[in-house]
Amino acid sequence: MNYPHIKTLTIRFVEIDGTAYIPARDFGQSLGLTADEDGDYRSALTEAGIPYTDLAIFDQDEPLGPHALLTEADFNQARSVNRG
């Protein structure tokens, strides 16, 4: 039996002071954004006028580096931007 190959997308949420944020690194490529040298999408978000929070995040005390973090509203705005 053959099963179709299904691409998956994992989205992490970061909670800061009760507000959920989505790291742009988790979805930028699927939206057609161009990544910066460090793999994040801060320049593309800035160019598109999409607000974000720039913070270093950690996963179980392991530094993951700086990330552009978006609220749900900012994420929806990023989805609506036609990036070619």
N, C-alpha and C positions, 0 to 999 in steps of 0.2 A: 504494500500500500504506500503510495506517495503522498506526502503532506507538503503543502506549499510552504515556501520559506517566507516567514513573516518577520519584518523588521520591527524591533521593539525600541522604545524610547523610555529611558529612566529619568524621571524628574525628581530632584531632591528639593525639600523645603527647608528653609532656615527660619527659625522663629526668633525675633528680636523684639523685646518689650510687647509681646502679644500680637505682633504683626508678622504674618507669614511672607517670606520672600522666596523667590525662585532664582537660583544661580543661572546667569545668562549662558554660562559655559555648557549647561545641560541641553540647551535647545537652539543655540545660535546657528549652528550649521544647518539644522533642518529648516530654519527660516530663511536661509540664503544669505545670512550675514557673513561678513569677512572677519576672520579672527585676527587679533593682534599677535605679535610674536610669542607672547606667553600663553596663547590659546584661549584667552578671554575675548570679549567683544566690546570693551569699553569704547574704543574709537568709533566703531560702527553705530553703537547706540547714541553716542554724542552727536555724530554726523546726522543721524535721523531725528534728533531732538527728543529722544526718549529718556526720561529721567531714570536714574538708578542710584543705588547706594553702593559705594566702593569700600569694601571691608575685607580684611583677611579672615578666612574661616578655618576652623579646625574640625577634624573628624577623629574623635576619641584621642585627643591630645596630639594628633599628627597634623602639622600645618599643611593646608591645601593651597595656601597662597592667597593673593588678592583675587577677589571675585566681584563682578558687577552683579548686584542683587536687585531684583525687580519685584515690586508688589504685583498682585494679580492684575490690577488696572494697567500697570506699565507693561506687563507681559502681553495683555490683550492689545495694547497699542503697538507693540513690536510685531505681533502676528499680523496686524493690518497693514504694515508697511510692505510695499511691493519692492523687493530687492532683486529685480532682474530675472 
